[in-house]
Amino acid sequence: MNSRLKFMVVSSSTCLVILLLLGAVHGRSANPEDTYRHLAVYTEVLQHIKADYVEEPDMKGVTVGALNGMLESIDPYASYLNADQYKQYLKSKDQHKADVGLVLSKKFGYIGIVDSIPGSPAAKAGLTTTDVIETINGVATRDMPLAFAELLLQGDPGTTVELGILRYRNPEPTKVTVTRAAIRYPLVLSKMMPDQVGLVQAESLEGNNVKDVAAKVQDLQKQGAQRLVLDLRHCATGSPEQGIALANLFLDKGLITYVQGQKIPREDIKANPAQAVSQLPMAVITNRGTADGCEIAAAALLDDKRAEVVGDRTYGDASIRKPITMDDGSAVILSVAKYYSPGGKAIQDTGVTPSVPVMEVEAAPDTEDNPQAEPQPKTGEDPLLKKAIEVVTKGKAQVAAEKEPAQPGEKLQPRPPDAPLHVLPPPR
């Protein structure tokens, strides 16, 4: 199919969905005939493309492109899978394959990287937030379903996958070969810092990591910690439930989050005082690789005025997703409800904006693989950690009053959340 035709149809479908969403925002009482009128216009456009375009279009490809364009415009984590792809998806859920360790979303029609799981093959290959996957083993990812891309990255341990990567401010795609392996989620680390500050670093909430955070915090308090810094940078794995449990460790009252969808009534989730382990003053560090469950925790601690959040805006991913099957065996994997901050912001839409914004300098990828080495918290030459310690020891107001001119790698304002990458190839 002609790429320009596909791009035109996908763009038109995106505009259509935006119109439909705007109508929904103004209330469900809107006349349903308006929706059908928009769909009638869209159908008419497709008919003219089929009848009048310079060459006979592949209508199946046009339809798939339009569907993926619609889904991405409302939900960057949604997927449309045809019947064969959905069968593969269901089959893979029962298998424990090796992977490369990437957390993905849709971006500009391609597969975007939320972040690499620390210590994973993808992290060691230097893949990070803002990178975009253009190809997987030579297959273009434009209009590729997100769930299908995740399937292609899985395989037997020791096998390789070649990725075409588009990087921020780099117009030329880079070929990166990654070897699949069993994914091990990072451990929770802790350390006593100067001025009686206890540091806890959680790069994942999977497994027992929330319980480990609780244990680390209690141990730091026994060592004499009077303040806490919770580092959630690159923490992109962990369910909303685990994020709620993390927030509850530091909240003995108040609203943690609420969940709501078109067909799911609002459900408030409040702190359980029996689960709180600390009331020490604290700061939370985030960056663009902070996503999903830990975003719920960061938003709750910030909105409930329990902690200041230092760093960069988080990625934006906190929802309930489920597959909805079609009559032909295909399926749509869609967010049916979103998690909201106590202040009423949909986390998937807005992420979490720090109260003390500081942009992180991207470090070189860790290519050393030494499983015998004892992991240690990263504490050297870390502007975000330094700022978090200042905030939690002196207070936000005093730190702002003492603010010196920005140093290299430290900026007063984070980069815009949806800044264009200027690296994607134009439609041909």
Summary of the structure (lengths in Angstrom):
residues: 428
radius of gyration: 22.9
end to end distance: 10.6
largest distance: 76.4
contacts: 1385
relative contact order: 0.11
helix: 34%
strand: 23%
